[in-house]
Amino acid sequence: EPQDDGLTPDKIFDRQWAVGLVMRVISRFETECRNTDKAAHCDIFLQRIIAPILHGAREQPLADLGAKYGITEKQAGNCLLTAKRVYRRMMEDEIRLYAETEEDVDDEIRELFLILGQ
């Protein structure tokens, strides 16, 4: 049965799948950041990218995030870029566990972003 908020059971399932996938990768990402002394990378990524997507939080300015770690806005941007690359690699690795081809990996990532964007 469709929900009062207009979400069908399929859309609810898709959203839960997407959030679960993101959270599994975040857990691995946080562990890797902790083990490689990249706490700033992790925090900047989570606050700038993940919190707005999953929780509707306000996107934090890079200057503010950098100030928290005593780095410049440009350095915070570099941390964010590095973190995005690591997270993307981890996301691809997670999806490869069940995808049959590299094209399937790309398709699943596109689908993930569509679901999370709704």
N, C-alpha and C positions, 0 to 999 in steps of 0.2 A: 504494500500500500504506500502511495506517496505520502510524505510527511507534510505537516502544516507549513514548513518553511520552503516548500516547493522542491525539495531534494527527493529524488527517487531512491529506492533501495540500492540500485546500481551506482548512483552517484555517491551515496553515503559509503558504500563498499570501496569505491575507487579512491575517495578521499582518505579513508582509513588506511588503505593499502599504501597510498603515497606518503602519508605522514609516518607510518610505520617504517617504510623504507628510508625516508630522510632521517628518522631518529636512530635507526641502526647505524647508518653511515656517520651521523654526528658522534655517536658513541666511539666509533673507531677513530674518527678524526680527532676528538678530544684526547684520546689516549696517545695517539701519535704526536700531537702537539706537546703534551705533557712530557713525553719521553725524549723530545728533541728541543726542549727549552724554547718553545714557540707559543707561550701563553698569550702574548700580544696578538699574534696571528689569529689564534683561535677566537679570542674575545672580539676582536675587530670584525671577523667574519660573522660570528654569531649575532652580534648586535647590529651590524650593517645589513646583512643579507637574511639570515634565518629568522630572527625575531619579527621583522616586518611581514615575512611571508606566512609564518605559522601562527603568530599571535597578534598580528595587526599593529605591532608596535611602530612607533615613529622611527624612520630611518635616521640613524645618528650621523651627524656630520663627521667627516674624516678628521678634521682639525680637533674636534672634541675627543674623539677616540684616541688620536695620537697624543694629545695632552695628557691623557690618563696614564700613558706609558712613557712620557717624557721624550716623545719623538715628534718630528714634524708631520704636517699633513701629507707631504709627499712620501715620507717613510711609511706612514699609516696606509697610504694607497698601495705602496709596494707590498706591505704585509698582506693587505687584502687580496691583491693579485696572486701572490704566492699561495695563500690559503685557498682561493677559488680553484687554482690548478690542482692542488692536493685533494680537495674535496671532490672535484670532478673525476679525478682518477679513481678515487675510492668508490664513488657512485657507479662508475663504469664497471669496476671490479665486482661490485655487489650484483649488478644486473647481469653480468656475464655468468653468474652462477646458474641462471635459468634460461638465458637467451641462447638461441641456436647459432646466430650469426652476428657479426659486427653491425650489420644493418639493423638487426633486431635491437641491439643495444641502443643505437641512435634513436630508433623509433620509440623505445620505452622511455628514454630520457625526454624526448619531445612530449610524449603523453603525460609524463610526470609533471612537466611544467604547465601543461594545459590544465590538468586537474588542480594543481595548487593555485593557479591563477583565477579559478572560479570563486 
